[in-house]
Amino acid sequence: MKHRILLPLLLLLVFPMCSCGNGSGDDMINTDDSGVSIVLTPESLDFTYEKGSQTITVVSSAEWGVSSDQTWCTLSRTGGTKGSSEIVITVVENTGNGRTATVKFHSGSVSETVIVTQAIDPENVVEPLVPDSTVVVPEGYQLVWQDEFNDNGLPDTSRWWYETGASGWGNNELENYVSGTIGTDSCAIVKNGMLKIVAKKIGSTVYSIRMNTSQSWTYGYFEARLKLPGGKGTWPAFWMMPKNYTAWPDDGEIDIMEEVGYRANYVSSSIHCSAYNHMLGTQKTAEKYLSTAESAFHVYALEWTADYIKTYVDGVNVLTFDNDGANNKATWPFNAAFYLKLNLAWGGDWGGAEGVDESVLPATYVIDYVRVFQKK
């Protein structure tokens, strides 16, 4: 009889203890979401291209959490409690295309979203161009900028601007860059549908050209048809730098094509940023041997998206650099506007690594066209 009485008593003691243990979940966000509601006011936000902040009112019947899927759209808090509260949503200045972020509020399996849109800078609005029959448009893209160099004379200064001086440019280069001409001599000549950048020696000085597009872009397909100069000391390049540059390599650099004369016909592409750069010996570089790089034209291209950077020579992939998804500027500063650059350096740390041969001057870098495409 005693055993039969004690067993029910033990069961009665155990079950309440288990029940109390399962019910203590005050530190969890809504494990039982039956009847939970989250009401957001407003349900969408629109920002201009400028930096700014707006407030969302959250009315929830339970604790909630919140996250943003874009690093340019940040939140003043990561969650809240039952009742009514506010959260501030802040966006940074948009230097590229129009963009969208999703801010997700959740409590258990219940979720609501706020769609955040930010407009493009009006200065960056570009109407698609109508390409002629000779322009091959990459699938999914549209032509937004081009220079076919059809007007004889100097390069169009509404499209290009010059960097000038004999400062070495961080590479101990030997040339003096000029704005098109030096006296009566031209270092940038547009004739018969071609741009020629000429490095020439006048007196004791070698003069050349370093020119940049007036417009900048975030993402796109960029290409140029080029014939490279030859000779020890030459260093032609087709590359990109950030519009809002503050420091190298923090803000990034994209080298679509480079070649140095002492390694004739080896063309290379490189990516530089804080984590990957030649000062650390960690730069991301790939090269391709092209037997006619200095004697014939070839098409050099860059495809740049939010997910990857790829370079091509005549349609063949040379370099692939993927976004690691860490949302870290040190490894991916390539979510801002960059402009295109063309230059012909003389000597320098790389171009002059095996000396220079002034007998090859004047040296001529020929550009047939430069084109920019962006996704439709």
N, C-alpha and C positions, 0 to 999 in steps of 0.2 A: 504493500500500500504506500509506503513512504516514497518509493521510486516513482510510482505513478503520479504522485502529487508534485514532486520536485521538478520533473521534466517540463510540464507546462509552465511552471514558474520561471524556469531558466529561459524558455523560449520567449516569454513575455518580457524578460529583462533584455534579451539580445536584440529583438526587433526594434524597440524604441531607440536603442543606441544607434543602430544602423540608420534608421530613418533620420535622426537628428544630424548625423554626419553628412548625408546626401543633401540636406537642405541648406547647409552653410556655404553659399556661393556668392557672397557680397562683393568679392573682388573680381568677379567675372562679368563681362558685358553680356547681359541678357541671354542666359543659357536657355531660358524658356521664352521663345519669341512669339507665342500665341497672343494675338491682340496687340502686338507692338506697332506703333506708328511713328514715323519720322516725317515732319512737315518742314519744308525749306522755303524760305522767302528771301529773295526771288529764286526761281529755279534755273536761271541762267544769268550770266554776266557778260557784258561786252566792254572791252577796253580799247582805247586808241593804241597806237604803236608805242606811246610813251609809258614810262614806269608809272605804276599807280596801284591803289588799293581800294577794295570795296568790301562791304560787310554783308554777311549772310545771317539771318535769324533762324535758329534751329529750335523747333519744338518737338520734343521726343518723350515718349512714355517710358523710356528706359535709358540706361547708360548707352553711349554710342562712341564709335571711333570714326576717324576720317583720314583720307589720304589723297594725294594728287599724283597723277601719272606723268607729270612733266616737271623737270627741275626749274624751269623758268616761272612756274606758278607755285608759290609757297603759301603755307598756312600758319596762322598765329597759334594754333593749338592742334593737338592730335586726337582730341576727344572731349566728351562732356558728360554731364549727368542728366538724370530725368528732369524734365521741365523745360523752360525757355532759356536760351543762351545765344551768344553771338560769336562768330568766327570771322576773322579778317583774312581776305584772300588778296595776295600781292603778286603783281607780275613785274618782271624786269623789262627794260626797253627792248622793243623788237626791231632788230636791224635787218631782218630777212623777210620772208614771205608771211602772209597771214597764217595764223596757227590756232590750234584748239587743244584745250586740256580738259580732262574729266576729273572732277573732284567727287569722290565716292564717300558717302556717309553710310555706316552700317551698324546694326545691332543684331547679333546672331545672324540668322539667314535673311533678315530684312535689310534692304539697302535702298537708298535714293541717291541720285546724282545731280550735280550742278555742272552744266557745260559752260566752260570759260573760253571765250574767243577773244583774240587780240588781232587788231588790224595791221596791215602792212604800212610801213612808212610811205606816205604819198610820193616821196622822192624815188622810191624803189618800184613804183607801179610802172610796168612795162607792157605795152601792147605787143602781142605776138606779131612777128614780121611774116610776110608772105614770101617764102623762099622761092628762088627761081629753080628751074629744072635741074641745075647742076648741083644743088645742095641736097645732100642725103641727110634726112632727119632721122635720128634714132627713134626706134619704136617707143611710143608713149610720151615723147617729148615734143616741144614746139620751139621754133627759132625765136629768140628774144633779143639778140644782139649780134652784130657781125661787122667786120671791116674786111672788105674784099680788096682794098687798096687800088681802087679803079681811078682815082683822081690824082694825076701827076703833080708832083711838088713835094711838100713836106707832109708828114702825118697830120691828120685832122686833130687839132688841139681841143675840139669839143668832145672827142672820144678818148684822147690820150693826154697824159701829163708826164713831164720829165723830172727825174731826179738828177741833180747836177753836183759836180765837185770831185775832188781828188782825195777823198777821206779814207780810202781803203775799204770802206763798207763792211767792216768787221772781219774781212778775210785777207787783209794786207794786199788788196788788189793794186795794180800799178797804173791803171788808166785814170783819165780825167773825164767824167761824164759831162756832156754838154746838151743843150736844149736844141737839138737838130743840126745846128751848124756851128762852126768855129771860123770866124771871119768869113771868107768866101767859100770855104770848104764845107761840104755837107757830109754829116755822118749818118743821117737818116734821109733816105731818098725813096720816094714813091714814083714808080715809073712802070708802064706796061703791065699794070695789074699786080705788081709786086712791091713789097717794102724791103729795102736793103739797109741793114744796119752795118756800118763800116767802121772798123777799128783802124785808125791810121795814125802814123807818126808825123807830127809837124814840129820841126825844131827838135827839141829833146823830149817832147811830151807825146804820149800816146793818148788820143782822144777816142771816145766811143759813146754809146747810147744806152741809157737805162730808162725805159718808158713803161707807163702803167695805164690801165683803163680808168677812165673817169668814173665809171659805174662799177658797183660791186654786187655780188650775189651770194645767197646762201643756198647751197646745193645746186646741182645741175650737171650738164654734160658739156665739157669745154674741149675744143679741139683747134689745132692749128696745123697747117701744112708747111713744113719747114725743110730747108736745105742748109746744112751746117757748114761753118768755115773749117778749114784745116790748118795745121801748124802748131808747133809747140808753143804754148802760152795762151792759146785761145780757150775761152770758157763760155760758150753760149748757153742760154737757159730760157725756159718757158715755165713760169711758176706762179704762185699765188701767195699773197700776204693779207692779214686781216685789216679791214677798213678801220676799226677802232683799236689800232695797235698801241700797246703800252709797254710791253717788254717781250724780249726774245729769250728763251723759246716758249714762254708761258702761253702766249696767244696763238701759237701754232704757225706752221709754214708747210706749204704743199709744193713740192718740186715735181712738176709733171715730166719735164725733160731737162737733163743736163748732160753735157759731154765736155771732156777736156782733151785738148789737142794731142797731148803725149800718149793718150789712150784712144787713138783714132777709132771712130765707129762703134765704140762702146757707149750706148746711151743708157741713162739711169733715171730712176724715179725714187724720191725719198719723202718721208714724213718726219717732221720735227715737232716736238712738243716738250713739256717739262720732263716727262718720263722717258721719252725717246728722242735723243738728239746726239749729234756727232761730238759734242763736248764731253758727253758721258760715254761715248762709244756704243750707244744703244739705239741709234737711229734705225728706222725701218727703211731699208733700201733694197732695190732689185735692179738688175741691169740686163741688157740684151745686146748681143753683138749684131750689128746691122752693117753689112759690108759696104753699102752705098750711102751711108748716112751723110757723108761729106760730098757726094757727087750727084745725088738725086734727091727728089722730094719724097718725104714720108709724112704720114698723118699721125700726130701725137695727140692723145686724148686722155681726159680725166672724167670718170663718172663718180660723182660725190653725192651721197644720200645721207640720211640720218643714221643709217646702219653700217655703211662701209665707204671706203675710198678705193677706187680701182683705176689704174692707169693702163693705157694701151698704146701699142705701136702698130699701125696698119691693121687695127682690129684685134690684135693678139694681146691678151692680158699679160702685163709685165709685173705689176705690184698689186697686192690686195692687202688692205689694212682695215680690219673690222673694228667697229665700235664695241668695246668690251661691256657696255651696258652699266658701268659702275657709276654713271653720272658724276664723273670726276674730271675736272678741267685738266688735270695733270696728264691724263691719258686720252682725253677727247675734247679739245677746245674747238672742234670743228662743227659748231652749231651757231656760228656767227657769220656775218658777211665778209667775204674775201674779194679782192680784185686781182686781175691778171697782170703779169709782168713779162716783158721781153727785154733781155739785155745781152750784151756781148762784153764780158769782162776780159781783162788782159792780165795774165799772171795771177798772183794771189796764192793763198795757202794750198789750194787744190790745183788751180789752173797753172800755177808756176812751180809745182812740186818738183819738177825735173828741169827747171829753168825755162827761159823763153828764147825764142828765135825770131829776132826782129826782121829777118829777111823774108818772113811770110807776110809782113804787112805791106799794103793794106789787106786785111782779112774781112770777108763779107759773109754775113748771116742773112739768108733770104727767107722772107715770110710771104707765102702766097695768100693766106687768109687766116683770120681768127674768128671763130664762131662760138656762140653761147646758146645752149638749149636748156629749157627747164621743163619739168613735167606739166602736162596739161592740167 
